[in-house]
């Protein structure tokens, strides 16, 4: 029984990515999770098959598809039991480079990214002392003639060890009256500087996310690493964050479907006291509630993608998508844990792995509370609380 055959948008892409994912069953991800290893084989295949370059224009070797196509790809990866965190940054980072990067930068890097010979997976924004207060970051990029000297530290920079390039946000001025104009965005090839001016330290976490800290010590880069204009970096990443939130929401939709499919199947098959446990409303209702939340969240993700692809304002819809989809996936995860009971804690059933993974989205890349403050202030017009 296919619970989700109501949605046949971009069917060719759905079927194609499902075919790829079928080669990487739960056991593949389970073993990687156990050793906290990067899914290099999986990432290589979806790169080689072109799925990671769908947002890149055709003249640079990509498919030039809308954000909706990228959302479907990530949704299906998660629905299959995988985790798009190993590669999703390339998709949502791409917007800043495509919209604001110079022709020189795009011509230099995009063809190689499309081919898979160059990896763009690292996004350096968060710092130990700033958290979500991005305007207070301390990493500096001081201009000296036609170069920038960069010093500072980033934290929770996922996949830095598995990326050649990093999109880096740094402070280029100290304007107290207009703090938004203090930050600039750079695209840096890390390879010549690794273990010298750039040092990467892994952070072991409760999920297999390849998280790191990145240290910059007198890193000197050419001024053409700058994306767009000096002082516009904060505005550029805000635009990129809408794509990020929409795509993360799509991953949550995939997680929701994974949990609901697994829980429903188990509830119909598992017998206790001589009958399927799915006959009990205590099992039925949480799964049904999770399904209702999933359908509502999915509609918001579709709307957010539509607005983004039409280049209309979508901050509200992007944030609502992330909020509702994260809540839906968490609700589905809880329902699956209760349905599987003690077996949910067994690694071989994979529910506990996906449970840990989907819990992250209550906090990252933006916490649900920060989204609620955005809605309160930006949408409903209440006083700013932070």
Residue, then its C-alpha position, 0 to 999 in steps of 0.5 A: x500500500x502506497x500511503x503517499x501516491x497523492x503527490x506525483x509532482x516531478x514524477x520522473x525526478x521522484x522515481x529517479x532519486x528513489x532508484x538511486x536511494x534503493x541502492x543504499x538501504x537502512x543498513x548502509x546508513x546504520x553502519x555509517x551512523x555507528x562509526x560516524x562516517x561520511x556517506x561518500x559513496x552515496x554523495x558521489x552517485x547523486x553527484x554523478x547522476x546530476x541530482x546535486x546540480x539541478x539548481x545550476x544553470x545549463x551553461x555551467x553544466x547544471x539542469x537549471x531546475x526550480x527549487x521545488x525539484x531540489x526539495x523533492x530530491x531531498x524529501x525522497x532521500x529522507x523518505x528512503x531512510x537516508x540523510x540529505x545533510x551530507x550534501x544539501x548545503x550545495x543546493x541552498x548555498x548555491x543561491x547566493x553564488x548564482x544571484x550575487x556572485x561575479x561572472x568570474x566566480x561563477x565561471x571559475x567554480x560552477x562547471x567543476x561543481x556540476x561535474x563533481x570535481x569540486x565540492x561546495x558543502x561548507x557554510x561558515x556563519x555561526x560562531x561560538x559567541x554569536x549563536x543566532x545573533x549573526x550580526x554580532x559575529x567576530x570573524x573579520x576580513x580586513x582589506x589590504x590593497x587587493x586582498x583580504x586578511x581573515x581571522x576568526x572561528x566558525x562552529x557547527x560548520x557541517x561537512x567542512x572536512x568534505x568540502x573544497x569550498x566554503x561560503x564564509x560570512x565575515x565582518x568587514x567594517x564596524x558601523x554601529x549605526x548600521x550593523x547590517x552593513x558590516x558583514x560581507x560574503x566570501x567564496x573561498x577555496x580552502x584546499x591551499x590553506x588546509x592545516x595552515x591558515x585554515x584548521x578544521x576540528x571535528x565535533x562528535x555529536x548525537x547524529x552523524x552530521x560531520x559537524x566541525x569547528x573551522x579556525x582562520x589564522x591570517x588567511x589572505x585571499x584575493x578580493x575577487x573571492x568577495x560575493x557581490x558588494x562589500x557590506x551586503x553579506x547579511x542581506x545575501x545570506x537572508x535570501x539564501x536562508x529562505x531556500x535553506x529553510x524550505x529545503x530543510x522543511x522538505x527533508x522533514x516531510x521525507x522523515x515524516x513519511x518514513x516514520x508514518x510508513x514504518x509505523x503503519x506497517x508495523x502496527x498492521x503486522x505486530x500482534x499482541x493479545x491475539x490481534x494487530x496492535x493497529x486495531x487499538x486507537x492508542x496506536x491509530x490516533x498518534x499516527x493519524x495525527x502525525x499524518x494530518x500534520x504532514x499533509x498541512x506542512x507539505x502544502x506550506x512547503x509547496x506554497x513556499x517553493x512556488x513563491x521562491x521560484x517566482x522570485x517573490x517575497x517568501x520569508x513568512x512561508x519559508x519560516x512557516x514551512x520549516x516550523x510546521x514540517x519540523x513539528x510534523x516530523x517530530x510528531x511522526x517520530x514520536x508516534x513511530x517510537x510509541x508504535x514500535x515500543x521497546x523495539x524502537x530502541x534497537x538499532x536494527x529497526x532504524x527508528x532510533x537513528x531517524x528519531x535522533x536525526x529528525x530531533x535536530x530540526x527543532x533546533x537547526x538550522x533555526x530553532x522553532x522559537x526563533x521562527x515564532x519570534x519572527x512570526x510575532x514581530x515580522x508577520x503579526x507586528x508585535x514588539x521585537x522580543x530579542 
